[in-house]
Amino acid sequence: MKSDCPIIDLRGDAPARGRAHGEAARTLIVQHIDSWRNASEKQTGLPYREIIAQMLGGTCFPQATKRWTPHLWTELEGIAEGAGQAFEDVLVLNLTDEQWWFFAQRQAEACTSFAYRDAGGAVWSGQNLDITGWMDGLQVVLRHDLEPSTGGTSLVATLAGTIGMTGINSFGVSICCNTLLQLPPSADGLPALFVIRGFLDQPSLAAGDAFLQRVKHASGLHYLLAGPGEWLGVECDARGVRRIGSNESWYAHTNHPKHLPQSGSRSSTDRLAAMESALSDGRGLEVLGLAPICRDGSSAIDPIGFTIFSSHWKNEPDAVATIAPGPPSQASYRSIAQLSTR
């Protein structure tokens, strides 16, 4: 596990941000592409180029991305240019959740997210972001300008070559996510990472919620949306967006729809119970480094899950994010401020 997760500052418009990302993380992006090639060939039994041909030929992800988040498509082109890699190789890295359901890997589970209100009434939120162990070492944190029409900046934790997996912007608006493979996907919806970054382009929780309501979703996911003083849980899939109830003090979610608790795996239900118990006792941040919430691949019932980021923040303007680039039982947290305003 790497302890020196790069922090990359991206200034300017979408092409400039992408090129800077690609240039700064070139070595890691090449490693990411090679590792994804090996993992996907092993999973599917297909040659790498056939995998890409099937994913892009059997879906309308490019069209959806260009429709709802055209600037992010342009940013992706910049990443490929800056890294000196083929565009389609970078594109498939950004179809993280979509790869799972497209090739029928229904067992994949990722992430525990939470929010709570402190004694002063301020909202805190965050998540343990879990994927698979082979992705460890590819972590980067991007600090970047938002689009000129919005202004401000954003800070996202992600993997090299991808546009963002969780984060918070300078308006104090944040997003965390949980994979829900039980829910129906859509081959012409907006892929999850583009949903995340598109949300973070918004200046308020209300505007971000409206964005999620407006787009069609490619993958079944839960998003924990938070802003100064409030949070909102939504489960999204091909059928639309469903709001999830919450008490006033805290909220948690893992990898099964709240209305279908019987669909949860043992890992998902155990993590949800542990997180809810900790939050009800006022210990939310204390358990992020403990099993079963912290995942390092050593559990007999959860051998795949691996925490590549553990993050939390106070949802306020110009928030400082606290991020560990790995399981917090092993990796150290560091405080990361928003990109300074020019």
N, C-alpha and C positions, 0 to 999 in steps of 0.2 A: 504494500500500500504506500502511495506517495504522500508525503507530508507537505510538499511544496506546490500545491495547486496554483497554477498561474492565474493572476488577475490581469485581464486584458482590457484596456481602455479604448473605446471605439468612438471616434468623433465623426461628425459630418452626416451626409445623407446615406441612404441605404447602400448604394454601391461602394461608397468609401468605407462604411462600417464593415461590410462583408470582406472587402480586400484586406483591411487591417486584421480582421479575425483570421483569415486564411494565411496571411503572411506570418503572423505571430505564432500561430499554432500549427504550422505546416507539418512538422515532424509528428505531432500527436494525431493530426488528421489522417496522415498516411497510415499510421499504426491503427487508427480506428477503422479505416476502410479495410485493411488487411484482416483485422480481427473479425469484423462483421462478415467478410467473405468466408472465412473459415467456419464461423459459427453457423451461418445460414446454409452453407453446403452440407454441413454435418446434420443439421436439423431436417432439411428437406430431401437430401439425396440428389439434388439437382446441381448442374453447373451454375456458377455465379451469374454469368450473363443471362442464362435462362430464368433465373430467379428474378432478376431486374426486369426482364422482358415481360414476365407474367404479372408482376406487381404493377408496372406502369401501363401495360397493355390491357389489364383487366380492371382498371380503375380510372377515375377521372380526377385524381388528386391534383395534377397540374392545373386543370381548369378551375377547380374549386379554390386553389390558392391564389390564382390570378384574379379571380372574381372578388374574394373577400379580403385578401391581404396582399395586394400586388407588390407593395414595397418589400415584403418579406421574400417574395420570389426573386426580386432584384437583389436583395441582400444575399440570398443563397448563391446567385450567380457570381457575386463578388467573392464569396468564400471560396468557391471552386477556382476562380481566377487567381486569387491570392495564394492558394495552396498549390496551384499547378496541377489540379486533378480534374478528371472528367466530371461534368455537371451531374450526370445521372448517379455517379458514385457518391457524391455529396448529398444529393436529394434523398436517396434511400436511407442514409443515416438519420434523416429527419422524419422518417416514417416509423418511429420506434414502436408505438402501440399498434399501428396498422399492420406491421410485419407479423405480430402475434396472431391476430384473428385471420389474416389473409391465408396463412399457412396452417390454420386450425390448431395452434398451440393454445388450448383452452386452460392450461394449468398456470400460465404466467400470472404472477401477482406482484404488485409494486405499490409500496408506500403506506405510511400512517400519517394522517394530517390532523391538526388540532387548532383550536382557538380558545381563548379564555379572556375574561375581564379581570383586571387586577383590582386591588383594594381602592385605587383612585378612580376606577371606572374606565381606564384605558384598555384598549384591545391589543392582545398579543396573538400572533399566529405563527405557524411553521409546519415543518414536516420532517420525518425521516424519509428520504427519497431512495427507494430500493429498486434495483434492476437485477442484473446478474453479475457474478463475480469477475468475469473476464473484462468487464468495462472499467474495473478499478485501475487507476493510473491515467485515465483519459479525462479526468475532471478539469474544468476551467470555470472561472467566474468572469462574466462579461459585464462591464460597466459601459453604458452607451447612451448617446443622445437619442431622444425620441424624435418622432417626425416634427418638422417645424410647425405644423398646424396645431400640435398639442403642446409642444415645449416640454421642458423638464428632462429628466434622465431616468434610466432604469438600471437595475442590478439583477442579474440572473445567474443562477447556478445551472451548469449544463455540461455536456461532453463536447470535446473538441470537434468542430465541424457542424455542430447543431446549434439552433438558434435560441433555445431556452427551455428549461424543464421546470423551474420554479423561481419565483423572484418577487421583488417589490420595487415600485417606482418612487420617484421623489415626491409624489402626491400622497404617499402613505398607503397606496393601493397595492395589494398583493394577491397572488394566486398560488395555491398548492393543489396537487392532483392525486387521484387514486384510480388505478386501472379497474374497470368493471367489465370483464370479458363475458359476463352472463347476459349483458344487454346487447341488442341488435346493432351491428355496424352498418355503414353505408359506403358503398364504393365511390360515390360522388360527393361525399362530405368533405369538410375541412379537416385535415389531419391535426392531431392533438397538439403538437408543438407549435403549429401556427395559431391554434386557438389560444394557447398560453401567451405567446408574444403579442397577438392581436389584442388580447385583454389588457396586457400591461401597457399598451399604447394609450389607454383611456385615462382621463384625468380624475375620475371619480368612480366609486363603487357602482353607482347607478348607471353610469355610461358603460362600464364594463359588463354589467348584467345585461344591458340592452344589446351589447355586441354578441354575447353568448346566445341570447334569444333570437338574434337576427340570422346567424349563420346555421348551416346544416352541418351536423357533426358526423365525422367519419367513424369515430370509435366510441364505445361505451366508457365513459369516465365520470368520476365525481370530481368536481372542482370546489375547493374551499376558497371563497372570495372574501377578502377582508379590506377594510379601510378604517380611517379614523372613527372610532366609536362604535363600529358595527361589523358584523360578518354575515355571510350567506352561504349555505351549502346547496349545491345543485347537482343533480345526476343527469347527464346528457347522453343521448344516443340517437339513432336514426329517426326515432319518433318525435324527438324534441327535447325539451328541458323540463325537469321536475324539481321543484323546490323541496328541501328537506327541513323538517321542523327542528328547532333547537331550543334549549332553555336559555335563560338570560346570562348564565354564568360561564358556560363552557360548551364545547362541541368537539366531536371526534368522528373520524371515518377511516375505514380501511378498504378492503377489497371485495365487499359484497353490497348490493343495493340494500338500503335501509328497509325497504318494503318487502324484501325477500331474504330475511335472516337465515332461512333454511338453506340458502344457496351458498353460504359462506363456508370456506374450508376451515380446518382447525386452526391454521395459522392466522387467517383473517379474523375469526371470531375471538381467538385468544388475544391478539393484539388490540382489538377494539375494546374488549373487557378490561385489559390492563390499562389502556390509555384513559378510558372513562373513569376507572377507579382512581387513577392518579390525579386526574383533573378535579374530581369531586373532593379529593383530599387536599387540593392546593399544591400538588407535587408535579405538575405537568412537565416542566423542564427537567426535573430530576431523573425521570425514567427513560429519557431518550437514549441513554447509553446502556440500558439494561434489557435483557431478554424478557419477553419475546419481541419487544418493540425494536430494539437494536438487532440487526440481522447480519451475521458474518459468515453464513454458509455452514456453520457447524451443527445446526439443529437437525436431529434425525427426521423431524416432521416438516422441516423447512430448509432443505439442503440447497435450494437455488437462490432464494432471496438474499440480497446483499445491499447494505446501506452504503450508497456511494456519496450521499450528502446528508447531513443533519443540519437543519437551518431553523432559525427563529428570529423574530423581530417584533418591535413595538410598532404598531400601525399608526405612524404619525408622519408629517411631512419631513423630507430629508432623512428618513430613517436609516439607522445603521443596522446592517444585517450581521448576525452571528452565525458563522458557517464552519462546519467541520467537513473536510473532503474525504469522508469514509465513515465507517462505524465509529460513533463517538466513544466507544469503549477502547478504541485504538488511536483514532485521529484527534488532533487538538482543535478546539474551536478558535477562530480568530474573528475579530470585529472588522467589518468592511463597510466603509462609508460610501455614499453615492458619489458618482462622478461629479467633480466640482463644476459649478456653473461658470461659464466663461464670462 
